[in-house]
Amino acid sequence: MTLTPLTPRSPDTLSAPPAVLHAPVIDWFEAHARDLPWRRPEAGAWGVMVSEFMLQQTPVGRVLPVYEQWLARWPRPADLAAEPPGEAVRTWGRLGYPRRALRLHAAASAITELHGGTVPGDHAALLALPGVGEYTAAAVASFAYGQRHAVLDTNVRRVLARAVTGVQYPPNATTAAERRLARALLPESEPVAARWAAATMELGALVCTARTPQCGRCPIAGSCAWRAAGSPAHDGPPRRGQTYAGTDRQVRGKLLAVLREAVAPVPQRVLDAVWDEPVQRARALDGLVADGLVEPLEDGTYRLPLT
């Protein structure tokens, strides 16, 4: 197939009909999509929502075992809502950013109380749930209910930045222009638009990657504005992950690991043993308490939250 090249443009304009991109990307997805449990019909909207919370800033390989464990224990939102939020933190394990576990528990509680235990399909109702932002609402509505929404994660933004606007990387934060571009590119058909959302995300994850894009495998390489411009690296290298060793994040993780393994409240002296530097340790513990991830008791012990 000969494709019409796209030339670098403002995100507010399109240099070729969106259909030039739709069929090749969706066909590629049908042939190359990974078999992930949240993509299977039996996952349902709850499985999709759980995956979206877990996949934020976390690779698929780390998410898979925790996802399976989570859905085996809490196959419905009401099952999770019936347990203390600390159990969500415990089962979250070492996925990182454990406040996501509390937000998912809060969302499950709201779904149980306000929607009869069924994840709502209405985009506005999804957006009103605790811990659900613009991206997650669009992703659940699209992937679980086959609706027509612009789903803009890092992978999709990178694909659109290169293929349509001709730049190597998208801006640090999602812009209004990117949202307009994503909406302009949506297929008119709801089912096709939902497939397009999943396909562009997978293309960014597997082929149009941040550091080593595999343009030879890309189904729209002939239409890519960035390649047509000579693949210029004018907007800086991909952002590197935050250093972990020695940070408050590491200390918080070590403290939470002790509390997750405990069956009873943990004395201060046990927590003191996980990190030698007392000021940083105290700061990390205070932060966990402030975030609602740890509950201090009157006798000086600590536990995961019960309410």
C-alpha positions in Angstrom: 0.0 0.0 0.0 1.3 3.5 -0.9 0.5 6.0 1.7 0.3 9.8 1.5 3.2 11.3 3.5 2.2 13.6 6.3 4.3 16.7 6.6 5.1 18.5 9.9 2.1 20.6 11.0 0.7 22.4 13.9 -1.3 20.0 16.1 -4.4 22.2 15.2 -4.3 21.1 11.6 -4.1 17.9 9.6 -2.1 17.6 6.4 -3.9 14.5 5.2 -7.2 12.7 5.8 -7.2 10.8 9.1 -8.3 7.6 7.2 -4.7 7.4 5.8 -3.7 6.3 9.3 -6.7 4.4 10.5 -6.7 1.2 8.4 -2.9 0.5 8.5 -2.7 1.0 12.3 -5.8 -1.0 13.1 -4.8 -3.8 10.7 -1.3 -3.9 12.3 -3.0 -4.1 15.8 -5.2 -7.0 14.7 -2.1 -8.9 13.7 0.4 -7.9 16.5 -1.6 -7.0 19.6 -0.4 -8.6 22.8 -2.8 -11.0 24.5 -3.3 -9.2 27.8 -5.9 -10.2 30.3 -7.6 -6.9 30.5 -8.2 -7.0 26.7 -10.2 -10.2 27.0 -14.0 -10.1 27.0 -14.2 -11.7 30.4 -12.2 -8.8 32.0 -15.2 -6.6 31.8 -15.2 -2.9 32.7 -13.9 -3.6 36.2 -10.9 -5.5 34.9 -10.2 -2.6 32.4 -10.4 -0.1 35.2 -8.1 -2.0 37.5 -5.5 -2.3 34.7 -5.6 1.4 33.9 -4.9 2.3 37.6 -2.1 -0.2 37.8 -0.5 0.6 34.4 0.1 4.3 35.3 3.9 4.7 35.3 4.3 0.9 35.7 5.4 -1.6 33.0 3.1 -4.3 31.9 5.4 -7.1 33.1 5.2 -5.8 36.7 1.5 -5.3 36.6 0.5 -8.7 35.3 1.0 -10.8 38.4 -0.6 -8.2 40.7 -3.5 -7.7 38.3 -4.2 -11.5 38.4 -4.0 -11.6 42.1 -6.2 -8.5 42.5 -9.0 -9.8 40.2 -8.9 -13.3 41.8 -9.5 -11.7 45.3 -11.8 -8.8 44.2 -13.6 -9.8 41.0 -16.2 -7.0 41.5 -15.9 -3.5 42.8 -18.2 -4.4 45.8 -15.7 -7.1 46.8 -12.9 -4.5 47.2 -15.2 -1.9 48.8 -16.2 -4.4 51.5 -12.6 -4.6 52.7 -10.5 -2.0 54.5 -8.4 0.3 52.2 -5.3 -1.0 53.9 -5.9 -4.4 52.2 -5.7 -2.7 48.9 -2.4 -1.2 49.9 -1.2 -4.6 51.0 -2.2 -6.4 47.8 -0.7 -3.5 45.7 2.7 -4.9 46.8 5.7 -3.3 45.1 3.9 -1.8 42.1 4.9 1.7 43.4 2.9 4.8 43.8 0.7 3.1 46.3 -1.7 6.0 46.6 -3.2 4.5 43.4 -4.4 1.6 45.6 -6.3 3.9 47.9 -7.8 5.7 44.9 -8.9 2.5 43.3 -10.5 1.4 46.6 -12.3 4.8 46.8 -13.5 4.4 43.2 -14.8 0.8 44.0 -16.7 2.2 47.0 -18.3 4.9 44.9 -19.2 2.4 42.2 -20.8 0.2 44.8 -22.7 3.0 46.5 -23.7 5.1 43.5 -23.9 2.7 40.6 -25.1 -0.6 42.1 -21.7 -2.2 41.9 -21.3 -1.8 38.1 -18.6 0.4 36.6 -20.6 3.1 34.8 -20.3 3.4 31.0 -21.1 7.1 30.9 -18.0 9.2 30.5 -19.1 12.0 32.9 -20.0 9.4 35.6 -16.6 7.8 35.2 -14.9 11.2 35.5 -16.8 11.9 38.7 -15.4 8.8 40.4 -12.6 9.3 43.0 -9.1 8.9 41.5 -10.4 8.9 37.9 -9.0 11.6 35.6 -9.5 12.6 32.0 -7.3 9.8 30.7 -8.7 7.0 32.8 -12.3 7.9 32.1 -11.7 8.0 28.4 -9.8 4.7 28.5 -12.5 2.8 30.4 -15.3 4.2 28.3 -13.3 3.3 25.1 -11.8 -0.1 26.0 -14.6 -1.5 28.1 -17.7 0.1 26.4 -16.5 0.7 22.9 -17.1 4.4 22.9 -15.6 7.2 20.8 -13.1 9.1 23.0 -9.6 10.5 22.6 -7.4 8.3 24.8 -4.1 10.1 25.3 -1.5 8.3 27.2 2.3 8.8 26.7 2.5 6.1 23.9 -0.4 7.6 21.9 0.9 11.1 22.3 4.3 10.0 21.0 2.8 8.3 17.9 0.7 11.4 17.1 3.6 13.7 17.7 5.8 11.9 15.2 3.3 10.7 12.6 1.3 13.9 12.4 3.1 16.9 13.8 6.6 15.8 12.8 8.4 16.1 16.2 10.3 13.4 18.0 8.6 13.8 21.4 5.3 15.3 22.7 5.4 18.1 25.3 6.0 17.3 28.9 2.3 17.7 29.7 -0.7 17.1 27.5 -1.7 20.3 25.7 -5.1 21.5 24.5 -3.7 21.3 20.9 -2.9 17.6 21.4 -6.4 17.0 22.6 -7.9 18.7 19.6 -5.6 16.8 17.3 -6.6 13.5 18.9 -10.3 14.3 18.6 -9.8 15.3 14.9 -8.2 11.9 14.2 -10.9 9.8 15.7 -12.8 7.6 13.3 -16.5 8.4 13.1 -17.6 4.9 14.0 -17.6 4.2 17.8 -16.3 0.6 17.5 -13.6 1.7 15.1 -12.6 4.7 17.2 -12.2 2.4 20.2 -10.1 0.0 18.2 -8.0 3.0 17.0 -7.4 4.1 20.6 -6.1 0.6 21.5 -4.1 0.3 18.3 -2.2 3.6 18.6 -1.4 2.8 22.2 0.0 -0.6 21.3 2.0 0.9 18.4 3.6 3.4 20.7 4.4 0.7 23.3 5.9 -1.8 20.8 7.2 0.0 17.8 7.2 3.8 18.1 9.1 3.6 21.3 10.7 6.6 23.1 14.4 5.6 22.7 14.6 3.1 19.8 11.7 3.4 17.4 11.5 0.5 15.0 10.4 2.4 12.0 11.0 -0.6 9.7 8.2 -2.4 11.5 5.8 0.6 11.5 2.7 0.3 9.4 2.5 4.1 8.8 6.2 4.8 8.3 5.4 6.0 4.8 3.0 8.6 6.2 5.1 9.7 9.1 5.8 13.4 9.2 8.8 13.0 11.5 10.5 10.5 9.1 9.6 12.7 6.1 11.4 15.6 7.9 14.5 13.4 8.3 13.8 12.3 11.9 15.1 15.5 13.5 16.1 15.2 17.1 15.5 18.9 17.8 13.3 18.7 20.9 15.6 16.9 23.4 16.1 13.3 24.5 13.2 11.3 26.1 12.7 12.0 29.8 14.5 9.7 32.1 12.9 8.0 35.1 13.4 9.5 38.5 16.4 8.2 40.5 15.1 5.8 43.2 18.0 4.7 45.3 18.4 6.9 48.5 15.2 8.9 47.9 12.3 9.3 50.2 10.4 7.1 47.7 12.7 4.2 48.6 12.3 4.8 52.3 8.6 4.9 52.0 8.7 1.6 50.1 10.7 0.0 52.7 8.4 1.2 55.5 5.3 0.0 53.6 6.9 -3.4 52.9 7.2 -4.0 56.7 3.6 -2.9 57.3 2.3 -5.0 54.4 3.9 -8.1 55.8 2.6 -7.5 59.4 -0.5 -9.1 60.8 -0.6 -6.8 63.8 0.3 -3.1 64.4 4.1 -2.5 64.0 6.1 -0.8 66.8 8.2 2.2 66.0 11.4 0.4 66.8 10.7 -2.1 64.0 10.2 0.7 61.5 13.3 2.4 62.7 15.3 -0.6 61.7 14.6 -0.3 58.0 16.5 2.9 57.4 19.5 4.3 59.3 19.0 8.1 58.7 16.4 9.2 61.3 15.4 12.5 59.7 14.7 11.1 56.3 13.0 8.0 57.9 10.7 10.3 60.0 9.9 12.4 56.9 9.0 9.4 54.9 6.8 8.0 57.6 5.1 11.3 58.1 4.4 11.5 54.4 2.8 8.0 54.5 0.6 9.1 57.3 -0.4 12.3 55.6 -1.2 10.4 52.4 -3.5 8.0 54.3 -1.4 5.0 53.5 -0.4 4.4 57.2 -2.4 4.9 60.3 -0.7 5.8 63.6 -2.2 4.4 66.8 -2.3 5.9 70.3 0.1 3.3 71.6 2.8 4.4 69.2 2.4 1.6 66.7 1.4 1.8 63.0 -0.8 -0.2 60.7 -2.3 0.0 57.2 -5.5 2.0 57.2 -8.8 0.3 58.2 -11.1 3.2 57.1 
